[in-house]
Amino acid sequence: MHSNSENRRSRFKVNNHRSLDNFLVKQRHISGFPQSLERRKGAKITSQRGKRLHKEVITFIKAEKLSYTKIQEKVEKRWGIKIAKSTVGYYKRQKPRIKAMHLEAISQGDWHWLQGLFSADGNKTISKDKYGKHYIVRISLDKQHDYMVAEKCIRIIKAIGLTPSVFSEGNCTRVKISSKLLFNALSKRPMESNLLPAYIAGAIDGDGWIDKGAIQFGQSHVPELFDALVDFFSKLGTPVKQWSSKDKSAYRRMYIPYSIIKSSGVLPHSVKAQNIQ
């Protein structure tokens, strides 16, 4: 008798557990709150009976400026779907976040220097994952010789309100910034015909090197940048010597004496020129 009563009690507990599980599952489906969301962050919100919401419904929820209750009513009336307020709130919070860029926090010289540096040593890419598009700006510098340039670059990026990430890969230091505004503001080709000395300084700090009291500047990937530097010094009446490679690399090089760097106004902005002995 004792063993039979124990078996009945244990069967009763199991049945109760199963009933409770079924009840909770039904409640989740009715509320429009998916079981999957409790297990993993970033899961898609589902509607009544666990069906995923159609893109048209999601777009409607994001665009409507009515109360959550009114949105619920309109969704049910138009699509025959019952959704919870938590579902409405989830999609209302999914707005693209564009971090502000505060250019007023830095001097015009620093901004033009950064543009010149990017033109020489930068690149930008767009990546996409389940969270959306990512607008990535990278500036690659020599780890041994360009550490002071990297420090200035990082200081400027932080000053305008963005957060740079710094990586080391072999002999290279990479400064990475995720920002759509910065992505759109920078270009590999000079965007103005009359460049400022600070822009020239940034380009020199990117693709230039110190050579016996002068700066050597070499470029092959962005011919417009090399032409812009030649034009800049020519307009000042201080043309610089140039060399071109005879192979198919299209590599060109120029020699810029310290006296020209100083008289042109580039010196106050250039990290490398200021280190000429």
N, C-alpha and C positions, 0 to 999 in steps of 0.2 A: 504493500500500500504506500509506504513511504517513498519508494523509488518511482512509482507511477505518478504520484503527486508532484514530485520534483520534475519529472519529464514534462508534465503538463505546464508547470510554471515556466520552464525553460523555453517550451514551444511558444507560450504566450509572449515572452520577452522578445523572441525572434520576430514573431508576427507583428508586434508593436513597433519594433525597429523598422521593419519593412514598410509598415503603414506610414510611419513618420517620414521616411525617405521619400515615399511617393507623394506625400502631402507637400514636402518642401519643393520637390521638383515641379509640381503643379503650380505652386505659388510663384516660383521663379518665372515660369512660362507666362502666367497671367500678368505679372507685373512688367513683363518686357525686359527683365534684367537677366542676362544670360548666365548660365552656370560657368561658361568658359571664362568670363570676366573675373570671377572669383579666383580662378586658378592662375591666370597670367595677366600681367599688365599689358595694356595696349590692344586687347582683343576687340573685335568688332562687336558693336552692340546689336542685339537681335530684337525682333519684335515678338508679338504674341505667338506662342507655340514654337519659339526658338528659331523662326525664320529671319534671315538677314534682311535688313531694310534695303529697299531699292535706292539707287543713287538719286533718283528724282525726289524721293521722300526726304533724304538727308539734306539735299539742296534746299528744299522747301523749309525744313526746320531751321537751318542756318540763316535763311533770308528773312523769315518772319520776325516781326517786332512785337507780336502780341504776347499775352501772358502764356505761361506754360499750359494752363488749363485750356485756353482757346486753341492753342496749337494742337493739343491732344484731340480736341473735338474736330478740328478741320482735317487732321490726318485720318481719323476714323471715318469721317463723312466722305472724304475723297477717295481713300484707298481701302477702306474697310479694315483698317489695322488699329488695334488698341496698343498704345505705347505708354510707358510710365513717365512720370515727370523726370525721373533720373535719366532716362534716355534722351529726353529733350535737353536737359542740362548738359549731358555729355557732349552732344553735337554743338550746342551753343558755345561751349568753351573751346571748341576746336577751331580757333581763328589763327591765321598765320601770324607768327610773331616776328616782326622786323625790328631788330634792335637799333635804336637811334645812334647816329654818328654825329658827334659834336665837333665840327670843324672850327667853330669859334674858340675852342679851347687851345688851339695851337696857332703859331704864326703862319703867315702865307708862305714864308720861306720853307718851313718844315713840311707843309703840305706839298709844295712843288718838288722838294727834295725826295719825298716818298714816291711821287709819280715818276720821277726820273729813275729812281732805284728799281721800281717795278718794271719799267720799260727795259732796263738792262738785264735784270736777274729774276724777274717774276713770271708767274703763269697763273691761270685761273681755270677751274673746272667746275662742272655741275654734276653732282651725284644725286641719285634718287633711291630711296628706300621706303619702307612702309610708313615712315613718319613724314614723307614729303621730299621736296627738293632741298639740296644743300649747296649753297654758293660758296665755293672755296677759293681763297687767294693764298698763294704760296710764294715766298721769296727765298731763294736758295743762295747761300753765301759760303765762302771758304772758311772752314772752322778755325784754321790757324791764323790767317791774315786778315780776316774780315770780322773779328769778334767785336771790335769797336763800332763797326757799321751796323752789326746786328743789334747791339745795345741801343743805338740811336733809333733804329727801326722799331724796336719793341717799345721804347719810351713813347714814341709818337702814336703808335697803335693804341696803347693804354690811355694816352691823354685824350683821344677822341672818343673814348668810352667803349672800346672793343677789347676782347680778350684773346691775345695771341697764344698759340701753343708752339713750343720750341722743341724740335727733334734733332738728333744727331745721327747721321748716316754716313759712315766712313769719314771722309775728309770734309763733309758738307754739313752745314747747319741750316735747317729749314725752319722758317717762321711761317706758321699756318694760321689763317684767320677765316672764320666762317661768318660772312656778312654779305647780304645781297646788296646793300647800299655801297659798300666798298668795292664789291665785285663790279658794279655798274660804273663806278667813278674812275676806275683805273683802266689804262689801255697800254698795249705793247707799243703802239705807234704814237709819236707825239701828236697831240690833238690841236696844238697851236703853232702858227708859223713863227711867231716871235717868242721864243722860249726865254724864261727867266734864268739868271745865273744859278739859282737854287736847283732848278731842274737839271741843268748841266752837271752840277755837283753830284746829284743823286746818281746820274748815269755813270759818272766817273767812279764814284764809290762802288758801283756795282761791277762794271767791266774794265776798270782801270787798275793800274799798279804803279808803284813808285819805281823809278829807274834813274839813278844818278842825278838827283836834283830836279826831276821832271816827272810828268805823268805819261805813261803809255796807255793808250786806250785801244782795245781791239774788239771787233764785232763782225759777225757773219750772219746771225739769225734774223736781225732786224735792221736791214739796210737803211730804212727811213731814220732810225735813230742816229746812225753814223753820219748820214747826210745832214741831219739837224745840227749836230755838233760842229761840223765843218762850216755850215752856213752861219752859225752863231759867232764863231771866231772871225770869219771873213767879214761880217758886217761891222765888227769892231775895228777892222783894219789890221788885224793880227792873225793872218792866215797861218795854219799849222802844216807841218810836213805830213805826207800820207804815203802809205805803201799798200799795195794790193798783192795777194798771193797769185801765183801763176797757175795753180791747179784749179779744180772745179769747186773748191770749198767756199769761194766768194768771201774769204776772210780778208778784212781790211784793218789797218792799224794806223794810228796817228801818234805823233810825239808833241806833247804840250809842255813847253818850258814853264818853270815856276813863275817867271816874270809875267807871262801872259795870263796864267791862272790868277795871279794877284791883281793885275790891271783890269781884268774882265769882270771882277766882282764875284768870281766862283769860290775863291779861297775861304771866305767866312763860313761857307756852307758845307765844304767838302771835308770829311773826316780824314781821308787819305792825304789830301794836299796839305793839310795842317800838320801832318807827320813827316813831311819832307825835311830832311836834315840839311 
